[in-house]
């Protein structure tokens, strides 16, 4: 069975008994491919739980890879990457960041610095000294901040179509967190799918529907307003805390994996069609950023959108393993 078909089949099996339109914001009925554990952390007087998978290889090679998910996702979409890394002997740590997936969704000041500290705390708890970090989308911004804060803990930085390759403040009109919250409350299966189709994949396939099912399933939850508020708060985090100006300061080996058809822009809906056409051009942005990062390596995928590890799973994984080794 092809990897994407297997993922879709797996998702149907684990959530069929609890229809996607009834998913809780903690994704309790979405069973991840590996056991989920929790790390207790704290912020602003609140006790929080950070969900994560710690997947050890049967024949370990002594190295660890940490996977940072994107804003609209969580650990559930890394399954094929985890399996492939495990087969090669890597230990794989997959956190759901605070505010996402199965982790707590508190009302706090979200920052990439704080999330990086939580991830360091997780590594300290697991007694892992150094990791290679693969960050996708928002996870790429977080991975960059982590590498800037903790270069001694970062063996290699791997960025898969990261957002934040341009400073959104320069061209996206500012809106407050409250305004973004009101927009988030209007989310539906239709609006989510339309966004994924227009931004993430050059051509939509039925195998991608499970991504929409999870994201849209929570909109029917009685707790959805909390999830929407946190989503708005993390939107503000992305908008107000760029990393693009600090890429030249990276001191760790860095590889950029770029799907050239990606057109993702944070705040895209606030722009005119003409403005949208002038930004989010990963064909250009990938080369620009690779030129700013000392000794960076750029891997480009023709005809690929925002999520190479799903759209071209086998090709992406082969490239990932080659660049890890």
PyMOL commands that set and color helices and strands:
alter all, ss='L'
color gray80, all
select helices_A, chain A and resi 3-15+20-22+75-87+112-126+138-149+151-153+168-170+177-184+189-199+206-220+224-240+244-249+268-270+273-277+282-292+308-311+313-324
alter helices_A, ss='H'
color red, helices_A
select strands_A, chain A and resi 37-43+46-55+64-68+91-95+131-136+154-160+254-259+297-301
alter strands_A, ss='S'
color yellow, strands_A
deselect
rebuild
show_as cartoon
